[in-house]
Amino acid sequence: MRALVADDDRMTTVILSAALQRQGFEVTVVHDGITAWERITGDAPPSLAIIDWMMPGLDGPELCSRVRQEASRAHLYLILLTSRADRGDLIAGLDAGADDYLTKPFDADELRARVHVGSRVLALQQRLAERVADLQQMMANVKHLRGLLPICSYCKRIRSDSNYWEQVESYISDHTEAQFSHGICPCCYEKVMAELGLPAESMDTKSGDLINVEITSHSLTFGDRPAALVTAADVTDRTRAETALAERTAMSALTADVGVALNRPCDLPVCLQHCADAIVARLDGATAGIWKLNASGDTLALVASAGRASGLHAKHRRVPLGQFTIGRIAQDRRARCTNDVSAHPELWDEDWAQQPGISAFAGCPLLVDSRVVGVMAVFANHPLSSTVTNAVAAVADLIALGITRDQSEGARRLLAAIVESSDDAIFGTAPDGTVMSWNSGAQKLFGYAAEEIVGRSMSLLCPPDGAGELADLLLKLRQGVHVAHHETVRQRRDGSQVPVSISLSPIRDSAARIAGISAMMRDITERQRAERTLRESEDRFRLIAETVTQVFWIADVETRTMIFVSPAYERIWGRSCESLRTDPRSFLEAVHDEDRAHVIDVLAVQQSGEPFEHEYRIVRPDREVRWIWDRGFPVRPRAAASSNMSVWPRISPSGGTPKTGSGCSRAPWNRRTTWCAWPTSAITSPL
């Protein structure tokens, strides 16, 4: 079977061509609409064509319209390939003559399924065309009799155009090409047998089974007496073959009706209702129901039903998974078919099985890659042949595909809405950096509308000196490397530059080949401004902390870790700042033995978050004793976490005589250096 792929994107044609070849198609690839039209109207036209919406020469809808205007091309199955997801565009494409559509970027499994549907429709068209040709051949051999025929009411002779009365057989033979095979009806058979003095016998077989027979009789003379030769031929097989042929034709038409219903530009429940109506129309005296599995996967909801007894579904509009026949079909993913529901071990006690006229049942799970999406059931008042049950199973496959496609399109529409409403710039490109999609966030950030940039290179967003950086990023992506949170500068439409954080990811097709790139860019102007402000604040704080003559440190109350110690600690305590950072309680080793118990008691007060102020003595490594005035108070951040700040002023070496104990006089403080503190977040005592 021949197939045509028409797309101006060479990467897309390679992917489509490989997929079609795997399904047994002989593929021809073109890259513009004019060449595609020449291939379609050539000596070896394709049976199936996948056509891109936007192409040089002729676009997809115009090409579909031309094909449909020629009756000789009506059999061609057209799939329209488009990146437009708007419902109005899809309706316009189908109205132009497309049989199906596929949105970019397409999924390989969805492509395979849609091409498979097209193959089934083409096969059905071929079979119907052959049947039509046979019928036309038969009709060509028949002469039509029209008008009023004068016939005798008694002998049944017909008056000819020459005013002669002829036997019916003679008249019809003269006016048509029909030939007669004389038979005998049951009434005449009994009458002839009585005239011949022979007993009348039944026309059933020795086993008692009724058969279809064709009886012929010939007049002859037997022993100077008139006689009749009567023969009966068994035509059961022929009748069965004719019935089977008519049944297969009806089932092929059913498959085509369901395929058309699922491709209607309607909501899923409406499409499924058309499917149920088609099943009932093609299966005389049947009732059809279609259940869809809900999102949580525990309940089947009736979404479409048709037939004279559709009310029998009233108690089965919502079926829990695993309950009743419908629920069990979905749970174990196994079909149930019977022509005697009263004798079936799983069906006889169902409410609908007790309905008058229901004798046959066929229920099929709706499966897509072993995943259940629903159940389809057919109830009938006559036996269902194997041809019918096979057709029901094929229809179930089509409906399952339609439900899955609707779910995929719903998820795609939701994702598209999320992407479109995002404030970040999100867009997709081909592997070479050509922009294929563009959201509103990208338009706000860079100033380009989608129609201005789609089809152009992503390098348009790079400043004059950024081409090399983009080439390096594209090289990494082609090697399969993800680029995450890369900070750089990009250029807007008005020429201004904006700092952005870029995340790029390769998009792979079903064969793991890189088919595109997804890009997300975020404006980081405000974040960089905040970071600069924070760095400047930290630099000012560090400058003050390193030049002030008093001692203070910053520690975390909960983790009991030292965050910062001012350099004055080494000058006053005579101990290294690193020792205090390693062990926040090491300063107690320098506290005078007589004051240490008092200092430890004050530390307990600090842990409760209470402010404190006290004096104590320290002994430096050179044995010099100094007085320390220690003042601290809690600083509570917005999160209301408790934190303290402690400041230790430097004591002038020329101060008064040290006092003993902690209850010293306040007089020496008049000659001490003044103290100051800078409250900041998470400032606390050493503990």
HELIX and SHEET records of a PDB file:
HELIX    1   1 ARG A   10  ARG A   22  1                                  13    
HELIX    2   2 GLY A   33  ILE A   40  1                                   8    
HELIX    3   3 GLY A   60  GLN A   69  1                                  10    
HELIX    4   4 ALA A   71  ARG A   73  5                                   3    
HELIX    5   5 ARG A   87  ASP A   95  1                                   9    
HELIX    6   6 ALA A  108  ALA A  140  1                                  33    
HELIX    7   7 VAL A  168  HIS A  175  1                                   8    
HELIX    8   8 PRO A  186  GLU A  195  1                                  10    
HELIX    9   9 THR A  236  LEU A  262  1                                  27    
HELIX   10  10 LEU A  268  ARG A  282  1                                  15    
HELIX   11  11 SER A  310  HIS A  316  5                                   7    
HELIX   12  12 PHE A  324  ASP A  332  1                                   9    
HELIX   13  13 TRP A  352  GLN A  354  5                                   3    
HELIX   14  14 SER A  386  SER A  421  1                                  36    
HELIX   15  15 SER A  440  PHE A  446  1                                   7    
HELIX   16  16 ALA A  450  ILE A  453  1                                   4    
HELIX   17  17 MET A  458  LEU A  461  5                                   4    
HELIX   18  18 ALA A  467  ARG A  478  1                                  12    
HELIX   19  19 THR A  525  THR A  547  1                                  23    
HELIX   20  20 ALA A  568  TRP A  573  1                                   6    
HELIX   21  21 CYS A  577  THR A  582  1                                   6    
HELIX   22  22 SER A  586  ALA A  590  5                                   5    
HELIX   23  23 ARG A  596  GLN A  607  1                                  12    
HELIX   24  24 ALA A  667  ARG A  671  5                                   5    
SHEET    1   A 5 GLU A  26  VAL A  30  0                                        
SHEET    2   A 5 ARG A   2  ALA A   6  1                                        
SHEET    3   A 5 LEU A  48  ASP A  52  1                                        
SHEET    4   A 5 TYR A  77  THR A  82  1                                        
SHEET    5   A 5 ASP A 100  THR A 103  1                                        
SHEET    1   B 2 ILE A 158  ARG A 159  0                                        
SHEET    2   B 2 TRP A 165  GLU A 166 -1                                        
SHEET    1   C 2 VAL A 213  PHE A 222  0                                        
SHEET    2   C 2 ARG A 225  ASP A 234 -1                                        
SHEET    1   D 6 ARG A 318  PRO A 320  0                                        
SHEET    2   D 6 THR A 299  GLY A 307 -1                                        
SHEET    3   D 6 ALA A 286  LEU A 293 -1                                        
SHEET    4   D 6 ARG A 371  ALA A 380 -1                                        
SHEET    5   D 6 ALA A 360  VAL A 368 -1                                        
SHEET    6   D 6 ARG A 336  THR A 338 -1                                        
SHEET    1   E 5 VAL A 435  TRP A 438  0                                        
SHEET    2   E 5 ALA A 425  THR A 429 -1                                        
SHEET    3   E 5 ILE A 514  ASP A 523 -1                                        
SHEET    4   E 5 GLN A 497  ARG A 508 -1                                        
SHEET    5   E 5 VAL A 483  GLN A 491 -1                                        
SHEET    1   F 5 THR A 561  VAL A 565  0                                        
SHEET    2   F 5 VAL A 551  ASP A 556 -1                                        
SHEET    3   F 5 ASN A 644  TRP A 648 -1                                        
SHEET    4   F 5 VAL A 625  PRO A 634 -1                                        
SHEET    5   F 5 PHE A 612  VAL A 619 -1                                        
END                                                                             
